[in-house]
Amino acid sequence: MNRRNFIAALLASGISLKAQEGKTQKIILRSSWQTVNIGDIAHTPGVLHILEQYLPHVEVMLWPGSVKDGVAEMLSKRFPKLTILDKKRAVISAAIKEADFLLHGSGPSVVANKDLRRWIKESNGKPYGIYGVTVSNTANIDVINKASFTFFRDSKSLALVKLHGSTCPILELGLDGAFACDVRDDQKALEFTQASGLEKGKFLCCIPRYRYTPYWLIKKGRKLDKKRFNRSEEMKEHDHAFLRQAIERVVRETDHKVLICPEDQTQMLIGKEMLYDKLPKDILDKVVIREKYWLTDEALSTYHLSSGLFGLEMHSPIMCIGSGIPAIVGRFKEQTTKGFMWQDIGLGDWLFDMDKPEQTAKYASTVLSLVTDRKATMEKTLKAKSVVESMQANGMQTVKRHIV
């Protein structure tokens, strides 16, 4: 085989010349958006897990937004070979010079578009890709166009970018990186559930939320957004009434308890106000409310002890399905199109638009079926998990082909 044919064969196999020469390939993962939400935390270990699975010999450097509040320690425990970069300009510039490829991690948008522009400017033409994002407009379509590939979290985002004529050579559905999140703290979860009287396999988790997350309550310097605050206040009874109905049916009609728990730091407050305090007093012995925020590892371990999850959030359900745990999603018009991932993976009847009465009328009975129709529930869950894993494999094959 001559050199030209040899190189062609290597490229076709997805193995780079650098790897064949015995040199370590290096990727910068731009991820870790914030730590006030266990779902935003989950993006990073999810993508790291997929990279570890499909590109085990690649060295990954994490360029983080934030890994404070114990998140850095959690990531290092699960991924001991991971390099977490200091965000100082000189450190990032050195990493850009050293890396072969930059991967923008999963998120609610092309979150780090400014950093992608920096990569374009400083990397002397080295490639980059975008993995698992939602797109609500075309504000950063030029960054998408210059990428080697862009994978979207949901089919509606993919359709939007195609409609506007993106010239990115690969535009595909890739789902959210948090599906692969596998950080665990089984000891903490066991201690918490035992102290709370929750038996393994005998409880469901329930997550409340405001229409708009009141970041002004948990982020220093963030001002009150009166318009968003008023909308959340206007709709909070409407939205949580359906969750209360589901909780009451589960605890009255089955032997299961319900754990009210948070995905972000504001949700302990609304969980108490709109769920726990408004439930009938005679069922409160079968309802537990978590009063403290937790990190992703303890939360995921707790979900593993449960029979499933329901509520008004997205990323705890994502982590659940990725782990083979049933999960129902409630969404609002105020959210992005991320919820439509449930349709994309075959769980359309577990996705509820809380503004549509014809859908909310079925909400409590669907939650109840997680317990009462267990065989069908698990079959549906595992089928969706298989779809997710197939898309992950496809996405990582694309990443592998594009590393220099």
N, C-alpha and C positions, 0 to 999 in steps of 0.2 A: 504494500500500500504506500503510495507516495504521500508527501507531506500535506498536499492540498486535500487529498481524500481523507487522510487521518484527521485533520482539523475539522473537516465537514462531519465526520463520524462523531467526533467529540461533541460538537455543537448540537448535533441531532440527539445525542444521548442526554443533553442537559448538563454535561460535566465541563467545567471551564478549563482553559489551558493552564490557568494559575493553579487550580487544584491538582492537575496532572503533574505539574512541576514540583509539587510538594509544598507549595507556599500556602499559608493560612489565608483564606478569604475573610474579609472583614466587612461587616454590615453595621451601619448606624441605624438604629431603630428610634425614630422620633415619636415619642409617645408620652404617657403619664401626664394627663391634663390637669387633674386636681385630686385632692384627697378627702373632700367633704362628702363624697358619694362612693359607695363600694362598687358601683357599676363603672364609674369613671376609672377607678383603680383597676378593675378587672380587665380592661382593654389590654394593658401591658403584659401581665402574666399569661393572658390568653395567646397573644401573638408570639411571645417568647416560647411558649409550649409548642406551638405549631412549628416554629423555626427549629426548635430542638429536635422535634420528631422527624422532620423532612430534610433538614440541613444540619445534621449533627456535628459536622466538622467545621462549620462556619463560626467565626468569633463575632459576637454581638456586643456592640457598645450602645448603651441606652442614653439618648439625649433627652432628658426629662423636662417636663414642665414643673412638676412637683412630686417629690417622693418623701415628703415629711410625714410626721405623725406615725412613725413606725412602718411606713410603706417600704422604704429602702431596705430595712432589716428583713421584712417579709419576703421581698423579691430576692435578696441575697441568700436567704435560707433555702428557697426553692431552686434558685439558679446560681449556684456558688461560683460558676465561671463567668458570670455576667460582670461587665464593667459598666458602672454607672458614672457617667461623665459629670464633672463639675461644670456648671453653666457659664463659667468665666469665658469671655470672648476668645482669649488665646487658647484655652483648652479645646473649645469647639473647633476652632480653626485648625489646630493640629490634628484633631480627629477626622475632620473633613479631608485633610491631605492624606491621611493614612488609610481611610476607608475605600473600599471598592464600589460600594453601593449604599444608597440611603433608602430606607423603607419608611414611609409615613404610616404610622399605625392607625388602627381602627378608632373611629370617633364620630361625633355628631356632624362633622363637616370636614373640609380640608383645614383642620384646626391650625396647623403650623404652616400655613401658606407662606408666611414671611420667611420662615426658616428654609423652606424649599427654594425660595428665591435666592436666599443666601447660598445654599448648596450649588445652585446653578451658576452663581457668580464666582464662587471660590473653588469649585471642584474641577475646573478646566474640562467640562464636558462629560464628567462621569455620570452614569445613569442613576435614575431614581424611580421608585414606584410608589403607588398609593394603594393601601390595602384596607378595605372594609369601612367606607365612609358613606354618610348620607349627604346628599346635595339638594338644597332647597332653591337655589338660584344659580346663575351663571357667573357670579362675581369672580371666581378664581378659575374659570375654564381655561385660561392661558396656561396655568400651572398644570392642569390636567392634560392639556394638549401636548406638553413637553415631556410628560412622564412616559416611561417604557410601557407601563400598564396602569390601569386603575380598576380596582375591584370595589364594588358598591355594596353597602349593607342591605339594600332593598331594591326591588325591581323598579319602583317608581323613580328613584334617583337615577338609575341606569337609563330609563326611558327618557328622562328629562335631558340628560347630557347628550344622548344620541339625537334627540329632537333638535338640539341647538348645534348640531354638526361638529361635535368634537372630533379632532384629528388624532387623538391618542390612538396608537395602533391596536391596543387591546383594551376593550371596555367590556367587563363581565360582572356578573353577580358573584360576590364572594362572602357575603354575610358579615357578621360582627365578630371581631377577634375574641370577644369575651366568651363565646361558646366554648372555647378551649381552656378557659381558666380552670386550673386545678390546684391552686394554693389551698392548704388545709390547716386547721388547728383543731384536731379532733378532741384533744384534751379539754380545751376551753369550752367547746360545744357540749361535750358530755357533762362537764361540771355545771354549765348553765341550765341545760335541760333537766338534769336530775334535781337541781335546786328549785326548779320551777314546776316540778311535778309533770313533766312531759315525757311520755314513754316513746321509745323508738317505734316508728311506724304507726303511731296512734295520734298524730296531730298534723294539721295543715298550717302553713304560714300565710299570713295576710299582710300586705304592704299598702298603706294609705299614701296619699300625696296631695299637695295643692296643685291647682291648674298650672301655676307658675311657681317654681321654687323660690322662696323668699331669701335669696342670698344675702340680703341686707341684715338678716339675723345671724349669719354665721361667717361672713367675710368682712374683715376690717376694711373700712373705707367705702363699702358698697352702700349707696343711698337707697332709701325706700322708693320703690317704683309704685306710685299711687294707683296707676291704671291697672297694673298687674295684681297688686294687692286687692283692689276692689273686685276684680274679676274672680280671683280665688275665693274671696269671702262670699261672693254671690253664689258660687257653684258648689261650695264644699258640702252643704247638706244634701244637695241633689246627688253628688257623686258618691258620697259615703253611705247613703241609705241603702244602695245595692250591696255594698260590702257587709253592712250589718245584717241584711236579710240572709245573705249567704252564711255568715257566721252562725246566726241563730239556727238555721236549718241543719247545719253540720253538727252542732253540739246537741240539738234536740233529737235528731233522727239517726245519729250514728254514735259509735263509742269513741269518736275522735274529739280531741280538744283543738283549740285554735290559738296560735301564737301571733300576736300583732307585733310586727317588727319593722325596723327602718331600712331603707336603702340610702337615704342621705340624712344629714345631721338635723334637719328640720322636722323629720317625720315622727319622732317620739311625741312631740307636742300635738300634732294633728291626730295622731293615732289615739291618744288619750281623750282629746276633746271630742272628736267626731265618731269614734268607734267605741272604745271601752266605756266611757262615761255615759253613753247613750244606749247601751245594751240593757236588756231586762236584767234586773238584779238576780233573778233566780238561776241565770246561766253563767254568772261570772266565775263560779268555781271551776268552769271548764274553759275559761279564757285567760290567757297570760299575755301581759304587755311587757315588752322589753323597754326598759327605761333609759338605757345607755346605748349610744352609738357603738358600732363594732367595726372591725376591719373585715375585708373580703374573705380571709381564710377562716375565721370563726363563723361567719355567716354561711359560707358554702358548706362547712362541716355540719352546721345545724340543719341546713336544707337536706343534706344526705340522711339525717335522722328522721326527717318528716316523711309524710306520704305525698307531699306536693305543695304547690304555692299558687296563690291568686292575689289579685290586687290591681293597683293602678300604676305600677312601674314596669320597666322594660328589662333592665339588666339582670335582676335576680331571676326572672323567668328564663333569660338567655343562659345564664349559668346553670340553671336547673336542667333545661333540655339537653345542654351539652354534657351533663352528667347522668342523663337518663332518668331525671326526676320530672314528673308531670307539672305543667305550669300554664296558667291562664293569664292573658294580658288584657287589661282595660286601657283604652287610649282616649284622648280628647283631640279636638280639632286644633287646639293650641300647640300640640306637639309636632315634631317633624314626622316624616313618613316612615321612621324606623319600625313602627309597630307592624307594618305590612310584611316584615320578615316572616311573621307567623303564617301568612298566606303562602309565601315563597317556599316554606319548608313543609307545607301540607297541614298546617294547624289553623286554617281559616276559621273553623268553628270554635276555636279557643281564643279568638281575637274579638273583643267587644268594643264597639264604638259607644261610649257612655252617653253620647248625645242622641242616640237612636233608640226610641222606646221599643221597637220591634226586636232589637237585640238585647237590651237590658232586661226585658221580660223573661229571657231564658238564662240570665246570669246565675242566679242562685241554684237552679236545678243543674246547671253545667258544673258548677263548683261541687255540688253534692255528688255528682257522678264520679268525681275523682276517687271517692271512697267506695261508693256503692257498685260501681261497674269497673272493678279494678283490672280485670283481664283486658278489656278493650282499651282502658286508659293506658296501660303499660305498652300495649301493642302500638298504639298511636304515638306514644312518646318515643319509643325505640326506633320506629320508622322515621320520624322526624330527625332524630339524632343521626341516623344513617345518611340522610340527605345532607345534613350539615357536614359530616365527616368527608363525604364525597367532594363537596365544594372546597373544603379545606385542602384536600389532596391536590385538586386541580390548581388552586391558587398557588400553592407552594411549588408545584412543578414549574409554574410560570416564573416565580421568583428565582428558582434555581437556574433557569435558562438565561436570565438576564444579568446575573452576577458576572462581572468582568473576569 
